[in-house]
């Protein structure tokens, strides 16, 4: 897999019927290793290993209802009270992260009402904070540590 613009992650792999799987520390099971999953697992390990996010406060492929349809947010981070505070949309490294991808995360936010959105293809990362009064997002220079999200 492609080297990402994230610290190395200590991932566990297995191969079954010529398919490669990676262990997801959040879902506590092996999942098919796709390019998007490669990014998601590196983000999760970055959150838990470098930014002090608790694995117990991270949900993967979290159900979000949009106009009555079931959608799945790649990652939703919760605060210590169990309220969602960040939506993360992961794309494969060869997928351009642009306004359409940001719009996808923003649509999920219509239901969740989180303060932070992060979109990443593992190479480029864009994190934004919602200004509720103005109804706009301000791009951040870095992905916030857990205490910054919930402080």
C-alpha positions in Angstrom: 0.0 0.0 0.0 1.0 3.6 -0.6 2.9 5.5 2.1 0.6 8.1 3.7 1.2 11.5 5.1 0.6 10.2 8.6 2.9 8.5 11.2 3.4 4.8 10.7 0.7 2.6 12.3 1.4 -0.7 13.9 -1.3 -2.6 12.0 -2.0 -6.3 12.2 -2.7 -8.2 8.9 -3.9 -11.6 7.8 -4.5 -13.1 4.4 -7.4 -15.3 3.6 -8.3 -16.7 0.1 -5.8 -14.3 -1.4 -7.5 -11.3 0.2 -5.6 -9.1 2.7 -7.3 -8.1 5.9 -6.4 -5.6 8.6 -7.4 -5.7 12.3 -9.6 -2.7 13.3 -8.9 -1.8 16.9 -12.3 -0.1 17.1 -14.5 -2.8 15.6 -12.3 -5.5 17.2 -12.2 -7.6 14.0 -10.4 -8.1 10.8 -11.8 -6.1 7.8 -10.9 -6.2 4.1 -7.9 -4.0 3.4 -9.1 -1.6 0.7 -7.2 1.7 -0.1 -9.9 3.6 1.9 -9.5 1.2 4.8 -5.8 1.7 4.7 -6.4 5.5 5.2 -9.1 4.9 7.9 -6.8 2.6 10.0 -4.0 5.1 9.8 -6.3 7.9 10.9 -7.6 5.8 13.8 -4.0 4.9 14.9 -3.0 8.6 14.6 -6.0 9.6 16.8 -5.3 7.0 19.4 -1.5 7.0 19.4 -0.7 10.6 18.9 -3.7 12.8 19.7 -5.0 11.0 22.8 -8.4 10.0 21.4 -9.9 7.2 23.4 -10.8 4.1 21.2 -14.0 3.8 23.2 -15.1 7.2 22.0 -14.6 6.4 18.3 -17.3 4.9 16.1 -16.5 3.4 12.6 -19.0 3.3 9.8 -21.5 5.1 12.1 -25.1 5.1 10.8 -26.4 8.6 9.8 -29.8 9.2 8.4 -29.9 11.7 5.5 -33.3 12.6 4.1 -34.7 9.3 5.5 -31.8 7.3 3.8 -29.3 5.3 5.8 -25.7 6.5 5.2 -22.5 5.6 7.0 -20.0 8.1 8.3 -16.4 6.7 8.1 -15.5 7.8 11.6 -17.4 9.7 14.3 -15.6 10.9 17.4 -17.5 11.4 20.6 -16.8 13.4 23.7 -16.7 11.9 27.2 -20.4 12.4 27.5 -21.0 10.3 24.4 -22.0 13.3 22.2 -20.5 13.4 18.6 -17.9 16.1 18.2 -16.1 15.2 14.9 -17.0 13.5 11.6 -14.2 12.0 9.6 -14.6 11.1 5.9 -11.8 8.9 4.5 -11.0 8.4 0.9 -8.5 6.3 -0.9 -5.1 8.0 -1.6 -5.9 8.3 -5.3 -9.2 10.1 -4.6 -9.0 13.9 -4.7 -10.3 15.5 -1.5 -12.3 18.5 -2.7 -15.5 20.4 -2.0 -17.7 17.4 -3.0 -16.0 15.3 -0.3 -16.3 18.1 2.2 -20.0 18.5 1.2 -20.5 14.8 1.9 -19.2 15.2 5.5 -21.2 18.4 5.9 -24.4 16.6 4.9 -23.7 14.0 7.6 -23.4 16.9 9.9 -26.9 18.1 9.3 -28.1 15.3 11.6 -25.1 15.0 13.9 -24.4 18.7 14.5 -20.7 18.2 15.3 -18.2 21.1 15.6 -15.4 19.5 13.6 -15.1 17.9 10.2 -12.1 16.1 8.8 -11.6 14.8 5.3 -8.5 12.9 4.3 -7.2 10.7 1.6 -4.1 9.9 3.8 -2.0 12.3 1.7 -4.0 15.5 2.2 -6.0 16.3 5.3 -8.5 19.1 5.7 -10.0 19.8 9.1 -12.6 22.5 9.7 -14.4 23.9 12.7 -18.0 25.0 12.5 -18.9 28.5 13.4 -22.5 28.0 14.4 -23.4 31.7 14.5 -22.4 32.2 10.9 -23.2 28.7 9.7 -19.8 28.5 8.1 -16.6 26.4 8.5 -13.1 27.7 9.3 -10.2 25.6 8.1 -7.7 24.6 10.8 -4.0 24.3 10.4 -3.8 21.0 12.2 -6.0 18.1 13.4 -6.9 18.9 17.0 -5.8 16.7 19.9 -8.8 15.2 21.8 -8.7 17.8 24.6 -8.9 20.6 22.0 -12.0 19.0 20.6 -13.8 18.7 23.9 -12.2 21.4 25.9 
